[in-house]
Amino acid sequence: MRRLYELRDRWNEQSLAVQFLLAGGLVSFVAMIVVGFLVTSQIEEGITRNSGATTALYVDSIIAPLLPDIRKSAELSDSVARALDETLSQGALGERLVSFKLWGRDGIILYAKDKSLIGKKFAPSDDLTTAWTGKVVAQFNQLDDLESASERARGQPLLEIYNPVLQPWSGDVVAVSEFYEVATDFEKSLRTARLWSWLAVAAETLAIFALLSVIVLRGSRMIDAQSHALKKRVGELSDLLNQNRQLRLRVLRASQRVTALNERHLRRIGADLHDGPAQLVALAALRLDSDALTSPDAVKGAREGELVSIRKSLDEAMREIRNICNGLVLPHIEATELPDILKLAVTAHEQRTGDAVALSMSGTPATLSPSEKICVYRFVQEALNNSYRHAGGVGQAVAQRFESGRLVVEVADKGGGFDPAAVRPEGLGLAGLRERIESLGGTFLVRSSSEGTTVTMALNSEGLEQA
């Protein structure tokens, strides 16, 4: 059973063309053998029957006139026997016939060239019985009857013919003549007919098989090509599904990180409001309850001094609130080009801190989408804020250029530097910048040493072209 399964698997591994060539070739060969045997047997039977009928007609035209009315007398006279002997032994008929028997109704041989058979009785053979029905029976080289021992001994190809002898005026069968004809020429003709019939059957079978093979081969190649293309397409779809799955996971992780960053950003804004403006407003509120303002006996100068302090606290609180708002609210940059966006970010930082920032731009300005413009503005804004907060704003500079079709923006300072690996992953500044830039397909890089820090962002050219 296991062997059968292995053969089945090996068969299924073959292409349709190979399967057709093997199975179709076997079926065609078997069909050719069967059809060949049927055709040759029909040809042999037809040739034998026609040859027998022709010879029987010839013999009947010569022998029948010599026979008496066998219905009246079942025995042949000596004169009839001598006439038959002379006729069967002379001329063309004598050369063709090697044996002759005349059968009576009861299986008795009335006459024979072999005189020892005359008067003997034999069981009628099937061919003899058929001849008594009025049909001519012809057989080639079938010498299996008991009375055909002498014919078998000759070792020649013989055509055996049973011919019914008819009564002239009634048409009844009164006797059956059996004779054997030397069939050397007949054997050659039959062999030639067999050969040509086999060649014809084989040629037609091969032609049909070849035509079908061409059609199947073309169909098999087309199926193989379509199967290959389908497998390639399925592979591409599988790769796309994997890429989509990975992108979905990245988007999910990015969404989770953005949510966490937004939450930390809100906490930082709350802390800035609590530690800055809220403390100043609370201080002003406490001074409103001071004795210099509530006591009627307070000195006028003290009251005015307290009011000045309250006013300073409130002014300072308003200034810090405005600074926080300026950091949250973006200018109208949707219709602004790249150089103006960089100038807006640098100018806003200079106004807020009072420190100068060097700005350099080179290359052809790119057409940016609104999200990319916001990304560039926030990058410069946050990088300058981090530099001012941690490096004191020493040697701040912003540079923009194009490299290999990519937009590159750098923010650098000349502070003491830091270790990027030591920065907490939950930190708002660098983590927020990285998430914002990488979400647009860009890259983010931080280089820092004792000589200063450089933060670089780059947006791919494909994203710029699609924008």
C-alpha positions in Angstrom: 0.0 0.0 0.0 2.8 2.4 0.8 4.4 1.6 -2.5 1.1 2.5 -4.2 1.0 5.8 -2.4 4.6 6.6 -3.4 3.7 5.9 -7.0 0.6 8.0 -6.8 2.6 10.9 -5.3 5.3 10.6 -8.0 2.6 10.5 -10.7 1.0 13.7 -9.3 4.3 15.4 -9.2 4.6 15.1 -13.0 3.2 17.8 -15.3 0.1 17.3 -17.3 2.1 16.9 -20.5 4.2 14.1 -19.0 1.1 12.4 -17.6 -0.6 12.6 -21.0 2.5 11.3 -22.8 2.7 8.3 -20.5 -1.0 7.4 -20.2 -2.0 8.5 -23.7 1.0 6.6 -25.2 0.0 3.4 -23.4 -3.7 3.8 -24.3 -2.8 4.6 -27.9 -0.5 1.6 -28.1 -3.1 -0.8 -26.8 -5.7 0.7 -29.1 -3.4 0.3 -32.0 -2.8 -3.4 -31.2 -6.6 -4.0 -30.8 -7.6 -2.1 -33.9 -4.7 -3.7 -35.9 -5.8 -7.2 -35.0 -9.4 -6.4 -35.8 -8.5 -4.8 -39.2 -6.1 -7.5 -40.2 -8.5 -10.3 -39.2 -11.3 -8.6 -41.2 -8.9 -8.2 -44.2 -7.7 -11.8 -43.9 -11.2 -13.1 -43.6 -12.4 -11.0 -46.6 -9.5 -12.0 -48.8 -9.8 -15.7 -47.8 -13.6 -15.7 -48.5 -13.2 -13.9 -51.8 -10.4 -16.2 -53.0 -12.3 -19.3 -51.8 -15.5 -18.2 -53.6 -13.5 -17.5 -56.8 -11.8 -20.9 -56.7 -15.0 -22.7 -55.8 -16.8 -21.1 -58.8 -14.0 -22.2 -61.0 -13.9 -25.8 -59.7 -17.7 -26.0 -59.7 -17.9 -25.0 -63.3 -15.6 -27.9 -64.2 -16.5 -30.6 -61.7 -20.3 -30.2 -61.4 -21.0 -31.2 -65.0 -19.2 -34.5 -64.4 -21.3 -35.6 -61.5 -24.5 -37.6 -61.8 -27.8 -37.0 -60.0 -26.4 -37.8 -56.5 -29.9 -37.6 -55.1 -30.9 -40.8 -57.1 -27.6 -42.6 -56.5 -25.2 -42.0 -53.6 -22.4 -43.9 -55.3 -20.3 -42.7 -58.3 -19.8 -45.0 -61.2 -16.3 -46.0 -62.4 -16.7 -43.8 -65.5 -17.5 -40.8 -63.3 -14.6 -41.6 -61.0 -12.1 -41.9 -64.0 -13.4 -38.6 -65.4 -12.9 -36.9 -62.1 -9.4 -38.4 -61.8 -8.4 -37.2 -65.2 -9.9 -33.7 -64.7 -8.3 -33.2 -61.2 -4.9 -34.4 -62.3 -4.4 -32.4 -65.5 -4.0 -28.8 -66.6 -4.2 -25.7 -64.4 -6.7 -27.3 -62.1 -4.4 -30.2 -61.4 -1.5 -27.9 -60.5 -3.7 -25.8 -58.1 -5.5 -28.6 -56.3 -3.5 -30.9 -54.1 -6.5 -32.7 -52.6 -10.2 -33.2 -53.4 -13.1 -34.9 -51.5 -16.8 -35.2 -52.3 -19.0 -35.6 -49.2 -22.3 -37.2 -49.0 -25.1 -36.4 -46.5 -24.1 -38.8 -43.8 -20.4 -37.8 -43.6 -19.4 -40.4 -46.1 -16.7 -39.6 -48.6 -18.1 -40.4 -52.0 -14.9 -39.5 -53.9 -11.3 -38.5 -53.0 -8.0 -38.2 -54.8 -6.7 -40.4 -51.9 -8.6 -43.6 -52.8 -8.2 -44.9 -49.3 -10.7 -42.4 -48.0 -13.5 -43.4 -50.4 -16.4 -44.9 -48.5 -15.2 -43.9 -45.1 -17.4 -42.0 -42.7 -16.3 -39.1 -40.5 -18.1 -36.9 -38.1 -19.0 -33.7 -39.9 -16.9 -30.7 -39.0 -18.4 -27.2 -38.4 -17.2 -26.0 -41.8 -18.8 -29.0 -43.5 -22.0 -28.5 -41.7 -22.0 -24.8 -42.8 -21.4 -25.8 -46.4 -24.5 -28.1 -46.3 -26.5 -24.9 -45.7 -25.5 -23.6 -49.1 -22.5 -21.3 -48.1 -19.0 -21.5 -49.4 -16.5 -21.9 -46.5 -12.8 -21.0 -46.9 -10.0 -21.4 -44.4 -6.3 -20.7 -44.6 -3.9 -23.2 -43.1 -6.4 -24.8 -40.7 -5.8 -28.5 -41.3 -7.1 -29.8 -38.0 -9.7 -32.3 -39.4 -9.1 -36.0 -38.9 -9.3 -36.7 -42.7 -6.7 -34.0 -43.4 -3.7 -35.9 -42.3 -2.1 -36.2 -45.7 -2.6 -32.5 -46.3 -0.9 -31.6 -43.0 2.0 -33.8 -44.0 2.8 -31.7 -47.1 3.9 -28.7 -45.0 2.7 -26.2 -47.7 0.4 -23.2 -47.2 -3.0 -24.5 -48.3 -6.4 -22.8 -48.8 -9.2 -25.2 -47.6 -12.5 -24.7 -49.4 -15.9 -26.3 -48.8 -18.2 -25.8 -51.8 -21.9 -26.9 -51.8 -22.9 -28.9 -54.9 -26.4 -27.7 -56.0 -28.9 -29.6 -58.0 -29.4 -27.7 -61.3 -33.2 -27.6 -61.5 -34.0 -27.3 -57.8 -31.0 -25.6 -56.3 -30.9 -28.0 -53.4 -27.5 -29.0 -51.9 -26.9 -32.6 -52.8 -23.2 -32.9 -52.0 -20.2 -30.9 -50.7 -16.9 -30.8 -52.4 -13.8 -30.2 -50.2 -10.6 -29.3 -51.9 -7.2 -27.8 -50.9 -5.5 -25.3 -53.1 -1.8 -24.5 -52.9 -1.8 -20.9 -51.5 1.8 -19.7 -51.9 0.8 -16.6 -53.8 -2.2 -16.2 -51.5 0.1 -16.3 -48.5 2.3 -13.5 -50.0 -0.7 -11.4 -50.8 -2.1 -11.9 -47.3 1.2 -11.0 -45.7 1.5 -7.9 -47.8 -2.1 -6.9 -46.8 -1.3 -7.5 -43.1 1.8 -5.4 -43.3 0.1 -2.4 -45.0 -2.9 -2.6 -42.7 -0.6 -2.6 -39.6 1.4 0.3 -41.1 -1.8 2.3 -41.9 -3.2 1.7 -38.4 0.1 2.6 -36.7 0.6 5.7 -38.9 -2.9 7.0 -38.1 -2.6 6.2 -34.4 0.7 8.0 -34.3 -0.7 11.0 -36.2 -3.6 11.3 -33.8 -1.4 10.9 -30.8 1.1 13.4 -32.1 -1.7 16.0 -32.8 -3.2 15.5 -29.4 0.3 15.7 -27.8 0.9 19.1 -29.4 -2.5 20.4 -28.2 -1.9 19.0 -24.7 1.7 20.3 -24.6 0.5 23.8 -25.5 -2.2 23.6 -22.9 0.2 22.3 -20.3 2.6 25.1 -21.0 -0.1 27.6 -20.7 -1.3 26.1 -17.5 2.2 26.0 -16.1 2.8 29.6 -17.0 -0.5 30.6 -15.4 0.3 28.5 -12.4 3.7 30.1 -12.1 2.2 33.6 -12.5 -0.5 32.7 -9.9 2.1 31.4 -7.4 4.1 34.6 -8.0 1.0 36.7 -7.4 0.1 34.8 -4.3 3.6 35.2 -3.0 3.4 39.0 -3.7 0.0 39.1 -2.0 1.5 37.2 1.0 4.4 39.6 1.2 1.9 42.6 1.0 -0.2 41.0 3.8 2.9 40.6 5.9 3.9 44.2 5.2 0.4 45.4 6.0 0.5 43.3 9.2 3.8 44.8 10.2 2.6 48.3 9.3 -0.5 47.8 11.3 1.6 46.8 14.3 3.8 49.8 13.8 0.9 52.1 13.6 -0.6 50.5 16.7 2.7 50.9 18.6 3.1 54.4 17.3 -0.5 55.3 18.4 0.2 53.9 21.8 3.5 55.8 22.0 1.8 59.0 20.8 -1.0 58.6 23.3 1.6 58.2 26.1 3.6 61.2 24.8 0.5 63.3 24.6 -0.3 62.4 28.2 3.2 63.2 29.3 3.1 66.4 27.3 -0.2 67.4 29.0 1.4 66.6 32.4 4.4 68.8 31.5 2.1 71.7 30.5 0.2 71.2 33.7 3.5 71.2 35.7 4.6 74.4 33.8 1.4 76.1 34.6 1.5 74.9 38.2 5.1 75.8 38.9 5.1 79.1 37.0 1.9 81.2 36.5 -0.1 79.4 39.2 2.6 80.1 41.8 2.8 83.8 40.8 -0.9 84.2 40.8 -1.0 82.5 44.3 1.7 84.8 45.5 -0.3 87.8 44.2 -3.5 86.5 45.9 -1.6 86.1 49.3 -0.4 89.7 49.0 -3.9 90.9 48.5 -4.5 89.8 52.1 -1.5 91.6 53.5 -1.8 94.3 56.2 -0.5 96.9 53.8 -3.7 96.6 51.8 -6.3 95.6 54.3 -5.3 97.7 57.3 -6.6 101.3 57.3 -3.6 102.3 59.3 -1.1 101.1 56.7 1.4 103.6 55.4 0.6 104.9 51.9 4.0 104.0 50.6 3.8 100.5 51.8 0.5 100.0 50.2 1.8 101.3 46.8 4.8 99.0 47.1 2.6 96.0 47.8 0.5 96.9 44.8 3.6 97.2 42.6 4.7 93.7 43.7 1.3 92.2 43.0 1.3 93.8 39.6 4.8 92.4 38.9 3.7 88.9 39.9 0.6 89.1 37.7 2.7 90.5 34.8 5.2 87.7 35.2 2.4 85.1 35.3 0.9 86.5 32.1 4.2 86.5 30.4 4.8 82.9 31.2 1.3 82.0 30.1 1.9 83.7 26.8 5.2 81.8 26.4 3.4 78.5 27.0 0.7 79.4 24.5 3.2 80.5 21.9 4.8 77.1 22.2 1.5 75.3 21.7 -0.1 77.4 19.0 1.4 77.1 15.4 1.6 80.1 13.1 -0.3 79.8 9.8 2.2 77.7 7.8 -0.1 75.8 5.4 0.6 78.3 2.6 4.2 79.1 3.8 7.2 77.8 1.9 10.2 76.0 3.5 12.5 79.0 3.9 9.8 81.1 5.6 8.9 78.2 7.9 12.5 78.0 9.1 12.7 81.8 9.6 9.4 81.7 11.6 10.7 79.1 14.0 14.1 80.8 14.4 12.6 84.3 14.9 10.1 83.0 17.5 12.9 81.4 19.5 15.0 84.5 19.3 12.1 86.7 20.5 11.3 84.3 23.4 14.9 83.8 24.6 16.7 86.9 23.4 19.6 84.7 22.0 20.7 84.8 18.4 20.5 81.7 16.1 22.5 81.3 12.9 20.4 80.2 10.0 21.7 78.8 6.7 19.7 77.4 3.7 20.9 75.8 0.5 19.3 73.8 -2.4 16.1 74.0 -4.3 13.1 74.4 -1.9 10.8 71.3 -1.9 7.1 71.3 -2.0 6.0 70.0 1.4 2.6 68.7 2.6 1.0 70.4 5.6 2.1 67.5 7.9 5.7 67.8 6.7 5.7 71.6 7.2 4.4 71.1 10.8 7.1 68.4 11.3 9.9 70.8 10.2 8.6 73.6 12.3 8.2 71.5 15.5 11.6 69.9 14.9 13.4 73.3 14.8 11.3 74.7 17.7 11.8 71.7 20.0 15.5 71.2 19.2 16.2 74.9 19.9 14.2 74.8 23.1 16.1 71.7 24.3 19.4 73.3 23.3 18.5 76.5 25.2 17.3 74.5 28.2 20.3 72.1 28.5 23.1 73.9 26.8 22.3 77.5 27.6 21.8 78.3 23.9 25.5 78.5 23.3 26.4 78.7 19.5 22.9 77.7 18.3 22.6 77.2 14.5 20.0 75.9 12.1 21.1 74.5 8.7 18.9 73.2 5.8 20.2 71.4 2.6 19.3 68.7 0.1 21.3 65.5 -0.1 20.5 62.8 -2.7 17.0 64.1 -3.1 16.4 64.2 0.7 15.5 67.2 2.7 18.0 67.5 5.7 17.6 70.0 8.6 20.1 70.2 11.4 20.0 72.1 14.7 23.4 72.4 16.5 24.9 74.0 19.5 28.3 74.2 21.2 27.3 73.2 24.7 28.9 70.5 26.9 27.0 67.7 25.2 25.3 64.6 26.8 25.1 60.9 26.4 22.1 60.0 24.1 22.0 56.5 25.5 21.3 57.9 29.0 18.2 59.8 27.9 15.1 58.3 29.4 12.8 56.7 26.7 9.8 58.5 28.2 11.4 61.9 27.7 9.1 64.2 25.8 11.6 66.1 23.6 13.7 63.6 21.7 11.1 60.8 21.8 8.4 63.1 20.5 10.6 64.4 17.6 11.6 60.8 16.6 8.0 59.6 16.6 6.8 62.6 14.5 9.6 62.3 11.9 9.6 58.5 11.6 5.8 58.5 11.2 6.4 60.4 7.9 9.0 57.9 6.7 11.9 60.1 7.7 15.0 59.5 9.8 16.1 61.1 13.1 19.7 61.2 14.4 21.4 62.7 17.5 25.2 63.2 17.7 26.7 64.7 20.9 30.1 65.2 22.3 32.0 67.5 24.6 32.2 70.0 21.7 28.4 70.2 21.2 25.3 68.5 20.0 23.8 68.1 16.6 20.2 66.9 16.0 19.4 65.9 12.3 16.1 65.1 10.6 15.8 63.9 7.0 12.6 63.4 4.8 12.8 61.0 1.9 12.4 62.3 -1.7 9.5 59.9 -2.4 7.5 61.6 0.3 8.4 65.0 -1.0 7.3 64.0 -4.6 4.0 62.6 -3.4 3.3 65.7 -1.4 
